[in-house]
Every structure is written in C-alpha cells, then in structure tokens.
Amino acid sequence: MKNIIARDISWLSFNARVLQEANDISVPLKERIRFLGIFSNNLDEFFRVRVATLKRMIQLGGKKGNMHLEEKPQQILDQIQTIVLEQQSEFNRIWDNILAELNKEKIFLVTETQLKKDQKAFVKKFFEEEVRSNIIPLMVESLPQMPYLREKSIYLGVVMHKRDSAYERKYALIEVPSKIVGRFVLLPSSGDDQQIILLEDVIRFNLPYIFSYFGYDHFSSHIFKVTKDAEIDIDNDVTTTFVQKIEHGLKNRRKGKPVRFTYDKEMDAGLLEYLMKRLNLSRKDNIIPGGRIHNFRHFMDFPDVFRTKNARRNSFTHPALQNTMRVTDIIIQQDVMLHFPYHSFNSVIDLLRESAIDPEVTTIKITAYRLASNSKVINALINAVRNGKEVIVMLELRARFDEEANLEWKEILELEGVKVLIGSPNMKVHAKLCLIKRRTGKKTVQYGFVSTGNLNEKTARIYGDHCLLTSNRNIMADINRIFRFIENPKTGINHLKACKTLMVCPTGMRRQLLQLINTEIKHARAKKPAIITAKLNSLSDVQLIQKLYDAAATGVTVNLVVRGIFCAQTAQKRLKNRMHAISIVDEYLEHARVLIFHNNGKEKVFISSADWMVRNLDHRVEAAAVITDESIKKELMDIIHIQLRDNVKARVLDSHLENNYVSSAGKKKVRSQIETFHYLYNKVPKQVDAKNA
C-alpha cells in the first residue's frame, strides 16, 4: 500500500527499540537483562499471533473470511525472517557484552562443565530433591507420534551413544521444568563471587544418572523451543455456549501448528534433522539458530544479586487525596486524574473498598480486561457482594493470553454472587470503565472512572497510564449506556450510538476523530494555528493515517508519540515537514492514549482506551473521555509536551525504521519519565510527603 509501512515490519522495528535499551550502558545491568527478556517475550508473542496470522492468510489464498488481509503476506514473511535473524545476531552480541559486565561484577553464569567439587555435590543433591520428580525423559524414537510439546517450554534434545559404538545413537527429549522449579539456581560460591547455574545445565550434569539404565556413557544435549499458532478459533456450533467455545479454543490452541523453531546452533545435525521431520518443518519455515540459552523471557526475573541496586522511584498518593479519609468524598466534589505509575494505584483500590462497605452504595459496575494474579480489585468486588451490593463485572474472556485466568476469575466471581458479563462473541470489550451508584435518601449520585489502562495493580507500577476519577453526570450517563449495551449486545447497539460525551467504538469514535482532524484542516486553511497531538500505542489504521497526511499537507502540525506499531511514512515532500513522530522506550512501558486538538486555542483533550487500529475502532468496545477540568487539561498537556521534548529516550519514527535517537546537541537533556515524575511530585505538599522522598 502506498506510503504505508507494513504493520508487522513496523512492529519488529519497535522490538529493535527494546533491544536498544538492552544495549544502553547507561541503563543498570539488571534492567538491561530485563530488556533482553522483554525482547524475547515480545518476539514469542509476535510469532504466536502475527506470523501465525500471515501463514493463515497464505493458506486462505485471498479468501478473506473474518480476516483483514495483508496485500503480500509471503513477502512480509520473507522480510520477517531476514529481520529476525539480524536481530538475533544483535541480541547475541549484546548478551555477550552483558556476560562480560556480569563477570566484572563477580557474577558468573556457570555451565555443568565448570562446576567445582562442592558445587557438583550441591547440583547432584538439588537435582535429586527438586528436579528429578518434575521431569519425564521421552525416548522419542520409540514413540509412534511426536509427543505434545508445550508452547512456552524449552526442551533438551539429548543424543546418547556408547564410546565404543558411536553409530548406535539414541535420541531423547526432556522438558525443562522452569515453571515449577525456577530457571536460576544459586550455587555455593567463595569470596565475593556469585555463581549461578541454569536449570537446564543442572539437568545436563545429571544426564548419566538419568539414563544410567541404558548403559550409555556419552551424552550431548542442546536446547530448542517451538512457538505455535496461538489464535483461538471460535466455532459456530449453536449448541455450545460462548464460554464453552472459549474453553474448546484454548484446548485446540495446544495443538496449534508450529510457526517458529529456535535451537542451539551447535545442536547435533542428526537430531536437528530428526526434530524437523517429526514436527513437519521445512527450511522455508522460521528455523532460527541461536546460542546456548533460549526462552530469555525468564531473564526478566534474573536473580537480584547485584551490588548496585536500581533505585526505582516510589509511587505517591495524588495530592488531592493526601489529606482525606475517603476517595469517594473528593471525586463527588471534583475530577481527579491519576497518572500511573507516578501516582499510586492504591487510590483506585481504596475507592472500590470504600464502595464495598459504604451502606449507601447500591451498585458497582466495572469492566475487566487483564487482572493481577492475586487481584485486590476482585477482592474488593467480592466484599461488595458480601455486603449486599449489586456487582456487575464485564470480564473479557478473549483478552489474549489471559483467557484461562479470566475463565477462572469468572468462576470465582459467580460463586460469590457477582453477575459476570462476557460481552458479544463478535466484539471485545476493551474500554476501562467503572460506575458506582450511591443512594442517600431520595438522591442517587453516580461516580467512577475512565482509564487508559487495565485494573491491574501489578502492571500499574510499570505501565504509564491515566485514570480519570469523576462524578461528571454526562460521562456517567454514557457509561450507563455502554453497560446497557454490554448487558444486551444483540439489541443494545443503539445505547452506544446514543453516547453524547464519550467517544465510543465501534459506533462513533472513528467518525468523530475524522471530524476533529477536519476541524484542524479547516483552521489551517484559514491561516489559523492548527495542531494535532496524539499519543498512542499503535498507529496502523490506513484511513486515519491518510487523513493525518492530508492535515499535514494542508498546514496542520501533527505531533505523534507512538510506542509500538507505526505505519505512517513521515518523510514525504507533500507533508512539508509538518508530521513529527517519536517513540519513547524507557523504564516504564508507555501505555496511555492521549489526544489533543488545538481547536483554535480552545483545546479539546481526550484520554482513550483505543489505539488507532482497525481492530480497536471497528471491532471493539472502546471509550475516550473528554477532559473538562481546566487544571487537569493543562496538567495532561504539560506531560505530553514533556514527552515531545524527550531527547534521551525518544527515537525518531520515520520512513526508514532506523530508530535514531532524537538529537540533544546544544539542548538541555530531557528524559521525559524522570521529568514527569518531578513535575507531578512537585505538586505534592511537602509536609505530608516525607515518606515518599
């Protein structure tokens, strides 16, 4: 498509920015290792979802079905293979450098061949007590079918033979039980040294013991991993419920076709050929040779053995909520905007806990997409039911890779008496909304929130998001309309269409965004100031990109802050250098969506749950809230302008996908996440914030 970067190639460019962070020597060593883990985890999900989708497109052969087809999926797959191999090479180079720096700090990753006498005894005992009962060696040659290989696991491919008869070789597979035992084992170490062995090397050391029954005396073993198609197919069987369809789809996901095979490039050639044959893989598939270590996502939890600790800034309570016993009392009087992770997520938990025990609260309605594993949000809602409140939770069962967790939450909530909504089979509910009804005498007050992020207290510590706590009647009226639709999706679409204050998908947001852009174009043509500023996770919707091109060509200044997918090409002559785009990758994940339209000096500012992608705008329930409080509007605009000035962690997004850092030559260095922290922290009354210092 002309002047549009392929979505998947753009995504790989985003993951390259994550890799840049791992390569940045100014980043603490533990964080650099964590970024390697994030890169690896991202790439796993990319293959499970996007590469799998491209392969399905090729199989469809132009028949669309329910799928948005790329024009040249095979060409994109070929590009992906080339880019991934280049990134794997860069990954290995960075890891080698990090290993050298670990050694300088006297932190050593040792293999099974480097163990000292006392460490050998320790590893043997550890294996016997912690590992042995959790592994089942499989003699695969004797099995009529290839055993099921778990999608997120790593495997040791073992080759065995006797020294006096190297031709009699046997193959075996061992799943490394890292989920049960943990990937890292701290070894007895001397002096200031800290030595660590990986679980797979513990198993390697014990191979002669594991296979002693067979009499082999020579072993070689190498790690490999299979990534599978993770798409959940929802069947059309009218005799099954939507929940049953999800459960069936999850079971079928386990049987997904392999879309990538990564392996230790030193693997025995015969074993490699054998595995590829049994897995029905060919050289045309994504066969990725790598180093000795795989599943680097575990390295996000690398042991904290570092002498220099990363002093992460503490979250603090919003100043409007500092001197009050109840969050509820404040937000009934005024709007409050929480900015995570700078502001504490505890204020949201406090609001729900207050509502759970407030005798005047009658109803709580809330949407949930991704929840923490031990969710305080869920605990508060359960307490509310036990206190006689009506609690309605919209639980999105198709939140990718959280489907099983959300099915479990559904069962827990329903057992407690919560009414659980599961939405429409054809439309995910991605909006982040809460509605609380409180009745005093004959008067009912409604309040709650609209957020850009999930109700997850764990990720709220590392995800940058905005949450508007409000009792604004117009916003609450629209949230009521959205819940009426969710409660009756087959006939309730008119409730979404009736929303007057919130911009809502899939009924109105696209049209309203186009109108807002057209207003800026109109002002530019009238020689008035015209500016569009959008902060998003992803920008891939062709219609909106083309409209932004039209705006820039007309004279509108377009400022974009996009973390991930960015399909626009900014280096076009007709844009007159008026479209500027950056991506910020730093300590926190930039997850918020903020839209600012200049509107001839009367700025319209929105926070939103929706990215500018076809799936969000046309196939999901999303909500964007306009900010009416002038002080909050200014605060939000100030934060976005801080990000637009970032010249430390901001990369230029252009047509070439080179990820060059924004130049700081001759300018004061601005690292937006630190500047934002100080900007918000300076608003806290100093007499009450000593504990946050």
C-alpha positions in Angstrom: 0.0 0.0 0.0 1.4 3.4 -1.0 3.1 5.4 1.8 2.2 2.8 4.4 4.7 0.7 6.3 3.7 -2.9 6.7 2.3 -3.3 10.2 4.5 -6.3 11.1 7.7 -4.8 9.8 6.9 -1.7 11.9 6.4 -3.9 15.0 9.8 -5.5 14.5 11.2 -2.0 14.5 9.6 -1.4 17.8 11.2 -4.5 19.3 14.5 -3.3 18.0 14.0 -0.2 20.2 13.6 -2.6 23.2 16.9 -4.2 22.1 18.5 -0.7 22.1 17.7 -0.4 25.8 19.5 -3.7 26.5 22.5 -2.3 24.6 22.5 1.1 26.5 25.4 1.0 29.0 23.7 3.9 31.0 20.9 1.5 31.9 21.5 -0.5 35.1 22.8 -4.0 34.3 19.7 -5.8 35.8 17.4 -3.6 33.7 19.5 -4.4 30.6 19.0 -8.1 31.2 15.3 -7.4 31.8 15.0 -5.7 28.4 16.5 -8.8 26.8 13.8 -10.8 28.5 11.1 -8.3 27.3 12.5 -8.5 23.7 12.4 -12.3 23.8 8.9 -12.4 25.2 7.6 -9.9 22.7 9.1 -11.9 19.8 7.4 -15.1 21.1 4.0 -13.4 21.1 4.7 -11.9 17.7 5.3 -15.3 16.2 2.4 -16.8 18.0 0.0 -14.2 16.8 1.2 -12.2 13.8 3.4 -14.7 12.0 0.7 -17.3 12.5 -1.9 -14.9 11.1 0.3 -14.3 8.0 0.6 -18.0 7.4 -3.2 -18.3 7.7 -3.5 -15.6 5.1 -1.4 -17.5 2.7 -3.5 -20.6 3.2 -6.6 -18.6 2.6 -5.3 -17.6 -0.8 -7.1 -14.3 -0.9 -10.3 -15.5 0.7 -10.8 -13.0 3.5 -13.2 -14.8 5.8 -13.1 -12.8 9.1 -9.5 -11.7 8.5 -8.0 -8.3 7.4 -5.7 -9.5 4.7 -2.2 -8.0 4.0 -1.6 -7.5 0.3 1.6 -9.6 0.1 1.8 -11.9 3.2 4.6 -14.1 1.8 6.7 -11.1 1.0 6.2 -9.9 4.6 7.1 -13.3 6.0 10.3 -13.3 4.0 11.2 -9.8 5.4 10.4 -11.0 8.9 12.8 -14.0 8.6 15.6 -11.7 7.4 15.0 -9.1 10.1 14.6 -11.6 12.9 17.9 -13.3 12.0 19.6 -9.9 12.1 18.1 -9.0 15.4 19.1 -12.5 16.8 22.7 -11.7 15.9 22.5 -8.3 17.6 20.8 -10.0 20.6 23.7 -12.5 20.9 26.3 -9.7 20.7 24.6 -7.7 23.4 24.3 -10.8 25.6 28.0 -11.5 25.2 28.8 -7.9 26.3 26.4 -8.2 29.3 28.0 -11.5 30.3 31.4 -9.8 30.3 30.0 -7.0 32.5 28.4 -9.5 34.9 31.8 -11.1 35.3 33.3 -7.7 36.2 30.8 -7.5 39.0 31.9 -11.1 40.0 28.6 -12.6 38.9 29.1 -15.7 36.9 26.8 -17.9 34.9 28.5 -21.3 35.0 27.7 -24.4 33.0 27.7 -28.1 34.0 31.3 -28.4 32.8 32.6 -25.6 35.1 31.4 -26.8 38.5 33.8 -27.2 41.4 33.8 -30.2 43.6 31.5 -28.8 46.3 29.2 -27.4 43.6 28.9 -30.8 41.9 27.7 -32.3 45.1 25.2 -29.4 45.5 23.9 -29.8 42.0 23.5 -33.6 42.4 21.6 -33.1 45.6 19.5 -30.2 44.2 18.5 -32.4 41.2 17.6 -35.3 43.4 15.4 -33.2 45.8 13.9 -30.5 43.5 14.2 -31.6 39.8 14.0 -35.3 39.4 10.4 -35.8 40.2 9.4 -33.0 37.8 11.0 -34.4 34.6 9.9 -37.3 32.3 12.5 -38.2 29.8 11.0 -39.3 26.5 12.7 -41.8 24.2 11.1 -40.3 21.2 12.4 -42.8 18.6 10.3 -45.5 20.2 7.1 -43.4 20.2 4.7 -43.7 17.2 3.8 -40.0 17.4 5.8 -36.9 18.4 4.8 -36.1 22.0 2.9 -32.9 22.6 5.5 -30.1 23.1 4.4 -27.3 25.4 4.3 -23.9 23.8 6.2 -21.8 26.4 8.6 -24.5 27.5 12.2 -25.2 26.5 13.4 -28.7 25.8 16.7 -30.5 26.0 17.3 -32.6 22.9 19.6 -35.4 24.1 21.9 -37.6 21.9 23.3 -40.7 23.6 25.8 -43.4 22.5 28.5 -45.6 23.8 32.1 -44.6 23.3 32.9 -47.9 21.6 30.0 -47.7 19.2 29.2 -44.1 18.2 26.9 -45.4 15.4 24.3 -46.6 17.9 22.8 -43.3 18.8 19.5 -42.7 20.7 17.5 -39.5 21.0 15.6 -38.3 24.0 13.7 -35.2 25.0 13.4 -33.6 28.4 11.1 -30.7 29.2 13.0 -28.2 31.4 10.5 -27.7 34.4 11.4 -24.0 34.9 7.8 -23.0 35.7 7.9 -25.4 38.7 11.5 -25.2 39.8 12.6 -21.8 38.5 15.2 -21.1 35.8 18.1 -19.9 38.1 19.9 -21.9 40.7 22.3 -20.0 43.1 25.4 -22.1 43.7 27.7 -22.2 46.7 30.3 -19.6 45.9 33.5 -18.4 47.5 34.6 -14.9 48.5 32.7 -12.1 46.7 31.8 -14.3 43.7 28.2 -15.1 43.0 27.8 -18.1 40.7 24.5 -19.1 39.0 23.7 -22.2 37.0 20.6 -22.5 34.8 18.2 -25.3 35.4 18.9 -27.0 32.0 22.5 -27.2 33.0 21.6 -28.9 36.3 19.8 -31.5 34.1 22.7 -31.8 31.7 25.1 -32.5 34.6 22.8 -35.4 35.7 22.2 -37.0 32.3 24.4 -40.0 33.1 22.4 -40.5 36.2 19.0 -40.0 34.4 19.9 -42.6 31.7 22.0 -45.0 33.7 19.6 -47.8 33.0 20.6 -47.8 29.3 24.3 -48.1 29.8 25.3 -45.1 27.6 28.5 -43.3 28.5 28.5 -40.3 26.1 25.9 -37.6 26.0 25.4 -34.3 24.1 22.4 -32.1 24.7 21.1 -28.9 23.2 18.2 -26.6 23.9 15.3 -26.0 21.5 11.9 -24.3 21.6 8.8 -24.5 19.5 6.5 -21.5 19.0 2.9 -22.3 17.9 -0.1 -20.6 16.4 -1.9 -19.1 19.4 -5.1 -18.0 17.6 -8.2 -19.2 19.2 -10.8 -20.4 16.7 -14.3 -19.8 17.8 -16.6 -22.4 16.2 -20.1 -21.7 15.0 -21.8 -24.6 16.9 -25.1 -23.1 18.1 -25.4 -25.9 20.7 -22.4 -24.6 22.7 -22.2 -21.5 24.9 -19.6 -18.8 24.3 -17.7 -19.9 27.4 -17.6 -23.5 26.0 -16.3 -22.1 22.7 -13.5 -20.3 24.5 -12.6 -23.4 26.5 -12.6 -25.5 23.4 -10.5 -23.0 21.6 -7.9 -23.0 24.4 -7.7 -26.8 24.2 -7.2 -26.5 20.4 -4.5 -23.8 20.9 -2.3 -26.5 22.4 -2.5 -28.3 19.0 -1.5 -25.1 17.1 0.8 -25.5 14.2 4.5 -24.6 14.8 5.3 -21.2 13.4 8.9 -21.0 14.7 11.6 -23.4 15.7 14.6 -22.0 17.6 17.6 -24.1 18.6 21.2 -24.1 19.7 23.2 -23.7 16.5 25.6 -26.3 18.0 22.9 -29.0 18.0 23.8 -32.4 16.6 22.9 -32.3 12.9 21.1 -35.7 13.0 19.0 -34.6 16.0 18.1 -31.4 14.3 17.0 -33.2 11.1 15.0 -35.7 13.1 13.1 -33.0 15.1 12.3 -31.0 11.9 11.0 -34.1 10.3 8.8 -35.1 13.3 7.5 -31.6 13.6 6.7 -31.3 9.9 9.0 -28.4 9.5 10.9 -27.4 6.4 13.7 -24.9 5.7 11.1 -22.5 4.5 9.6 -22.2 8.0 11.1 -19.9 10.6 14.0 -22.0 11.7 16.1 -19.8 13.9 19.6 -20.9 15.0 20.7 -19.2 18.2 23.0 -19.6 21.2 23.1 -22.0 24.1 20.3 -20.2 26.0 16.7 -19.9 24.9 13.5 -18.6 26.5 15.1 -15.4 27.6 11.8 -14.2 28.8 12.7 -15.9 32.1 15.6 -13.4 32.4 13.1 -10.7 33.3 13.3 -12.3 36.7 17.1 -12.6 36.8 18.2 -13.1 40.5 18.8 -9.8 42.3 22.5 -10.5 43.1 23.7 -7.1 42.0 25.7 -4.9 44.4 24.3 -1.7 42.8 20.6 -1.6 43.3 18.3 0.2 40.9 16.6 2.9 42.9 13.2 2.9 41.3 11.2 6.0 42.3 8.3 5.3 44.6 4.7 6.0 43.6 2.9 8.6 45.7 -0.6 9.5 46.5 -2.3 12.2 44.4 -2.2 15.5 46.3 -5.9 15.9 46.2 -6.3 12.6 48.0 -3.5 13.1 50.6 -5.5 14.6 53.5 -8.8 12.8 53.1 -10.1 9.7 54.7 -12.3 8.8 51.7 -11.5 9.0 48.0 -15.3 9.0 47.4 -15.9 12.3 49.1 -13.3 14.0 46.9 -14.4 12.7 43.5 -18.0 13.5 44.2 -16.8 17.2 44.5 -14.2 17.3 41.8 -12.5 15.4 39.0 -9.1 13.8 39.8 -6.6 12.5 37.2 -4.3 9.7 38.4 -1.1 9.3 36.3 0.4 5.8 36.8 3.0 4.7 37.8 3.8 8.1 39.3 0.6 8.2 41.3 -0.3 5.2 43.5 -2.8 2.7 42.2 -3.9 2.2 45.8 -6.3 5.1 45.3 -8.4 3.0 42.9 -8.3 0.1 45.3 -9.4 2.5 48.1 -12.3 3.7 46.0 -13.6 0.2 45.4 -13.0 -0.8 49.1 -14.9 2.2 50.3 -17.8 1.4 47.9 -17.8 -2.3 49.2 -18.5 -1.2 52.8 -20.5 2.0 52.2 -24.1 1.2 53.3 -25.4 3.9 50.8 -23.7 2.3 47.8 -26.2 0.1 45.9 -24.4 -0.9 42.7 -20.9 -1.3 41.2 -20.3 -2.0 37.5 -16.9 -2.4 36.1 -15.0 -3.7 33.1 -12.0 -6.1 33.5 -9.6 -7.0 30.7 -6.3 -8.1 32.4 -6.2 -8.6 36.2 -3.4 -9.2 38.6 -2.9 -12.8 39.7 -3.9 -12.0 43.2 -6.2 -9.2 42.4 -7.1 -6.7 45.1 -9.8 -5.4 42.7 -11.5 -8.7 42.7 -11.2 -8.9 46.5 -12.9 -5.6 46.8 -15.7 -6.6 44.5 -16.3 -9.8 46.3 -16.5 -7.9 49.6 -19.1 -5.6 48.0 -21.3 -8.6 47.1 -21.0 -10.0 50.6 -22.1 -6.6 51.9 -25.3 -6.8 49.8 -24.3 -4.6 46.8 -25.3 -5.5 43.2 -21.9 -6.1 41.5 -21.7 -6.5 37.7 -18.3 -7.3 36.1 -17.7 -7.3 32.3 -15.0 -9.9 32.1 -13.4 -10.1 28.6 -12.7 -13.8 28.1 -10.7 -13.2 24.9 -8.0 -10.9 26.4 -5.1 -12.6 24.6 -3.1 -15.0 26.7 -5.3 -14.1 29.7 -8.2 -16.3 28.6 -7.6 -19.1 31.1 -7.1 -16.7 34.0 -10.3 -14.8 33.2 -12.2 -18.0 32.9 -11.0 -18.8 36.5 -12.0 -15.3 37.7 -15.4 -15.8 36.1 -16.0 -19.0 38.2 -14.7 -17.3 41.4 -16.9 -14.2 40.9 -20.0 -16.2 40.1 -19.6 -18.4 43.1 -19.6 -15.3 45.3 -22.7 -13.9 43.6 -21.2 -11.4 41.2 -23.1 -11.0 37.9 -20.5 -11.7 35.2 -21.0 -10.4 31.7 -18.9 -11.8 28.9 -19.9 -9.4 26.1 -20.5 -10.2 22.5 -18.9 -13.1 20.6 -18.0 -10.7 17.8 -16.7 -7.8 19.7 -14.1 -7.5 22.5 -14.8 -5.0 25.3 -11.6 -3.1 25.8 -12.9 0.1 27.4 -11.7 0.7 31.0 -14.8 1.8 32.9 -16.3 1.8 36.4 -19.7 3.0 37.6 -20.7 3.3 41.2 -24.2 4.2 42.3 -24.8 5.6 45.8 -28.2 6.5 47.2 -28.7 9.0 50.0 -32.3 9.4 50.9 -34.1 10.0 47.6 -31.0 11.2 45.8 -28.7 8.9 43.7 -25.2 10.0 43.0 -23.1 8.2 40.3 -19.3 8.3 40.1 -16.5 6.1 38.9 -13.7 6.3 36.4 -12.5 6.1 32.8 -9.0 4.8 32.3 -6.4 4.1 29.6 -5.0 1.0 31.4 -6.0 -2.2 33.0 -7.3 -2.8 36.5 -4.1 -4.5 37.4 -2.2 -3.2 40.5 0.9 -5.1 39.4 1.3 -3.6 36.0 0.2 -0.2 37.3 3.7 0.0 38.9 5.4 -0.2 35.5 2.8 0.9 32.9 2.3 4.6 32.1 -1.4 5.2 32.1 -4.0 7.9 33.0 -7.2 7.3 35.0 -9.9 10.0 35.4 -11.9 9.7 38.7 -15.1 11.6 38.1 -18.7 12.1 39.0 -19.4 14.1 35.8 -23.1 13.4 35.0 -22.6 13.4 31.3 -19.8 10.8 31.5 -21.7 8.7 34.0 -24.8 8.7 31.7 -22.6 7.4 28.8 -21.0 4.7 31.0 -24.6 3.6 31.9 -25.4 3.4 28.1 -22.3 1.3 27.5 -23.2 -1.1 30.2 -26.7 -1.4 28.8 -25.2 -2.4 25.5 -22.8 -4.9 27.2 -25.8 -6.4 29.1 -27.7 -6.8 25.9 -25.3 -6.7 22.9 -27.7 -8.2 20.4 -30.2 -5.4 20.5 -28.5 -2.7 22.5 -26.3 -1.1 19.9 -28.5 2.0 20.0 -27.2 2.6 23.5 -23.7 3.0 22.1 -25.0 5.3 19.4 -26.7 7.4 22.0 -23.5 8.3 23.8 -23.1 12.1 23.8 -19.9 12.9 25.8 -17.7 9.8 25.5 -16.3 8.9 22.1 -17.2 5.2 21.7 -16.2 2.4 19.4 -17.4 0.9 17.2 -20.2 3.3 16.6 -18.9 6.9 16.7 -15.2 7.3 17.5 -13.8 6.9 14.0 -16.3 9.5 12.6 -15.6 11.9 15.5 -11.9 11.6 15.1 -12.2 12.4 11.4 -14.3 15.4 12.3 -11.8 16.7 14.8 -9.0 16.3 12.2 -11.1 18.1 9.6 -11.6 21.0 12.0 -7.9 21.4 12.3 -7.6 21.3 8.5 -10.3 24.0 8.3 -8.3 26.2 10.7 -5.1 25.7 8.7 -6.7 26.7 5.5 -8.0 29.8 7.3 -4.3 30.5 8.3 -5.1 29.9 11.9 -2.9 27.9 14.2 -3.7 24.2 13.8 -2.1 21.4 15.8 -2.9 17.7 16.3 -1.0 15.8 19.1 -1.7 12.1 19.6 0.0 9.7 22.0 -0.8 6.1 21.1 0.5 2.6 21.5 -0.1 1.8 17.8 -1.0 3.7 14.6 -1.9 1.4 11.7 -5.4 2.5 10.6 -5.0 3.5 6.9 -8.0 5.9 6.8 -6.7 7.9 9.8 -3.1 7.9 8.6 -4.2 9.2 5.2 -6.3 11.9 7.0 -3.2 12.9 9.0 -1.3 13.1 5.8 -4.0 15.4 4.4 -3.8 17.5 7.5 0.0 17.9 7.4 -0.1 18.7 3.7 -2.7 21.4 4.4 -0.5 23.0 7.1 -1.6 21.3 10.3 1.3 20.5 12.6 1.0 16.8 13.6 2.9 15.6 16.6 2.8 11.9 17.3 4.2 9.9 20.3 3.7 6.2 19.4 5.3 3.4 21.4 4.9 0.4 19.1 3.4 -0.1 15.6 3.8 3.0 13.4 2.8 2.5 9.8 2.9 6.2 8.6 5.7 7.4 6.4 6.6 10.9 7.6 9.3 11.7 5.0 7.0 12.8 2.2 7.5 16.1 0.4 3.8 16.9 0.4 3.8 16.8 4.2 6.0 19.9 4.2 7.9 18.6 7.3 4.8 19.1 9.4 4.4 15.5 10.7 6.8 14.6 13.5 6.8 11.3 15.3 8.8 9.8 18.1 8.7 6.6 20.2 9.8 6.6 23.9 11.1 3.3 25.3 12.3 3.6 28.9 12.0 2.2 32.4 8.1 2.3 32.3 6.0 1.0 29.4 4.3 3.9 27.8 0.7 2.6 27.5 -1.5 5.7 27.7 -3.5 7.1 24.8 -4.0 10.9 24.8 -5.4 13.1 22.0 -5.0 16.9 21.9 -6.7 19.0 19.2 -5.7 22.7 19.2 -9.3 23.8 18.2 -8.3 27.4 17.6 -6.9 27.8 21.1 -9.8 26.1 22.9 -8.0 22.7 23.1 -10.0 19.5 23.2 -8.2 16.9 25.2 -9.1 13.2 25.5 -7.8 10.1 27.2 -8.7 6.8 25.5 -8.5 3.1 25.7 -8.3 2.8 21.9 -5.3 2.7 19.6 -5.7 3.8 16.0 -6.0 0.4 14.6 -8.9 -1.2 12.6 -9.5 -3.8 15.3 -9.9 -1.1 18.0 -12.0 1.3 16.0 -14.3 -1.1 14.2 -14.4 -4.3 16.2 -14.1 -3.5 19.9 -16.0 -1.5 22.5 -13.7 1.4 23.4 -14.2 4.7 25.2 -12.4 8.1 25.1 -13.3 10.7 27.7 -13.0 14.5 27.0 -11.3 16.4 29.8 -13.4 19.3 31.0 -11.5 20.3 34.2 -9.1 23.1 33.0 -6.4 22.3 35.6 -6.4 18.6 34.6 -6.4 19.5 31.0 -3.3 21.7 31.5 -1.6 19.0 33.5 -2.1 16.4 30.8 -1.0 18.8 28.1 2.2 19.6 30.1 3.0 15.9 30.5 2.6 15.3 26.7 4.8 18.4 26.0 7.5 17.0 28.3 7.4 13.8 26.2 7.6 15.7 23.0 10.8 17.3 24.3 12.4 14.0 25.3 15.9 13.8 23.8 17.3 10.9 25.9 14.9 8.0 25.4 13.0 9.2 22.4 13.6 7.8 18.9 12.6 9.3 15.6 9.9 7.4 13.8 10.4 7.9 10.1 10.1 6.0 6.8 13.5 4.3 7.2 12.9 2.4 10.5 16.4 3.3 11.7 15.4 4.2 15.3 17.8 7.1 15.6 17.7 8.8 18.9 16.3 12.4 19.0 19.4 14.7 18.9 20.2 16.5 22.2 23.0 18.6 20.6 23.1 22.0 22.1 20.0 21.3 24.2 19.3 20.5 27.8 18.8 16.8 28.2 15.2 15.8 28.9 14.4 12.2 30.0 10.6 12.5 30.0 9.8 9.8 32.6 12.1 11.4 35.1 10.9 14.9 34.2 7.2 13.8 34.5 7.9 12.3 38.0 9.4 15.6 39.2 6.6 17.6 37.6 3.9 15.6 39.4 5.9 15.1 42.6 6.4 18.9 43.0 2.6 19.3 43.3 2.6 17.2 46.5 2.5 19.2 49.7 6.0 18.7 51.2 4.8 18.5 54.8 2.9 15.2 54.0 5.2 13.5 51.6 8.3 12.9 53.6 7.8 9.1 53.3 7.9 9.3 49.5 11.2 11.1 49.4 
